Amino acid sequence: MPRVSFTPHLQRFLDAPPAEVPATTVREALDAIFTGNPRLRGYIVDEHGRLRPHVSVFVGDRPLVDRLTLADAVTAETEIFVLQALSGGAPAAPGLGACT
C-alpha cells in the first residue's frame, strides 16, 4: 500500500503520523487519511478538494503534477510526502542590508 508521510511542521498542529493506505491515486490516498483525521483535510485541500497553495506534495521524488484533482497514479510501493511550504525569511545580517 502507498505510504503517506507529513512534514513535522504540520504535525505540530495536528496529529498526522505516517500511514499506509489502499489507493491508486494521490486523491484516494489522501481521502483515506482524511477519513480517519477529518481536521487534516482543511490544512491540505480547499473546499473544492484542490491542493492549497501553501502545500506541496511529492509522489516519490517528483512533485505532484495534478494539483487540481490529485489524480497522479500511485502503486503499492509509492511514498507520498505532504509538505507545508514556509514563507518569509531571516532578517539581513548586520552590514548586509539593502544597497543605498
C-alpha positions as CSV (number, residue, x, y, z in Angstrom):
1,M,0.0,0.0,0.0
2,P,1.2,3.5,-0.6
3,R,2.7,5.3,2.4
4,V,1.7,8.9,3.2
5,S,4.0,11.0,5.4
6,F,3.5,14.5,6.6
7,T,6.1,17.2,7.4
8,P,6.9,17.6,11.1
9,H,5.9,21.3,10.8
10,L,2.3,20.2,10.0
11,Q,2.4,17.6,12.8
12,R,3.0,20.4,15.3
13,F,-0.6,21.5,14.7
14,L,-2.4,18.2,14.0
15,D,-1.8,14.5,14.7
16,A,-0.6,13.3,11.3
17,P,1.5,10.2,11.7
18,P,2.7,8.3,8.6
19,A,0.2,5.8,7.3
20,E,-0.1,3.1,4.7
21,V,-3.5,3.3,2.9
22,P,-5.1,1.4,0.0
23,A,-5.1,3.8,-3.1
24,T,-4.3,4.0,-6.8
25,T,-4.2,7.8,-6.9
26,V,-3.0,10.6,-4.6
27,R,-6.6,11.7,-4.1
28,E,-7.6,8.2,-2.9
29,A,-4.6,8.1,-0.5
30,L,-5.4,11.5,1.0
31,D,-9.1,10.7,1.2
32,A,-8.3,7.6,3.2
33,I,-6.2,9.7,5.5
34,F,-8.9,12.3,5.9
35,T,-11.5,9.7,6.8
36,G,-9.5,8.9,10.0
37,N,-8.4,12.6,10.5
38,P,-11.0,15.0,9.1
39,R,-9.4,18.1,10.6
40,L,-6.3,17.5,8.5
41,R,-8.4,17.9,5.3
42,G,-8.7,21.7,5.8
43,Y,-4.9,22.1,6.1
44,I,-4.2,20.2,2.9
45,V,-7.1,20.9,0.4
46,D,-9.6,23.7,-0.1
47,E,-13.4,23.4,-0.2
48,H,-13.2,22.2,-3.8
49,G,-10.7,19.4,-3.0
50,R,-7.8,21.2,-4.7
51,L,-4.4,21.3,-3.1
52,R,-3.9,24.5,-1.1
53,P,-1.2,26.9,-2.5
54,H,0.9,26.6,0.6
55,V,1.1,22.7,0.4
56,S,3.5,20.7,-1.7
57,V,3.1,17.0,-2.4
58,F,5.8,14.7,-3.7
59,V,5.0,11.4,-5.2
60,G,8.2,9.5,-4.7
61,D,10.9,12.0,-5.6
62,R,8.7,14.1,-8.0
63,P,6.4,16.9,-7.3
64,L,2.6,16.3,-7.7
65,V,1.6,17.1,-11.3
66,D,-2.2,17.4,-10.9
67,R,-2.8,19.9,-8.1
68,L,-6.5,20.2,-9.0
69,T,-7.8,16.7,-9.0
70,L,-4.8,14.9,-7.4
71,A,-5.1,12.2,-10.0
72,D,-1.4,11.3,-10.1
73,A,-1.1,7.5,-10.0
74,V,0.5,5.6,-7.1
75,T,1.4,2.0,-6.6
76,A,1.8,-0.2,-3.5
77,E,5.5,0.9,-3.3
78,T,4.8,4.7,-3.7
79,E,5.8,7.1,-0.9
80,I,3.7,10.3,-0.8
81,F,5.2,13.2,1.1
82,V,3.0,16.2,2.2
83,L,4.8,19.3,3.0
84,Q,3.6,22.7,4.2
85,A,5.5,25.5,2.5
86,L,7.1,28.1,4.7
87,S,7.4,31.7,3.6
88,G,9.4,34.6,4.8
89,G,13.0,34.5,5.8
90,A,15.5,35.6,8.3
91,P,16.3,39.3,8.6
92,A,19.5,40.5,6.9
93,A,22.6,40.2,9.0
94,P,24.2,43.4,10.2
95,G,26.0,45.2,7.5
96,L,24.2,43.2,4.7
97,G,21.2,45.4,4.4
98,A,19.8,46.9,1.2
99,C,22.1,48.8,-1.1
100,T,21.6,52.6,-0.9
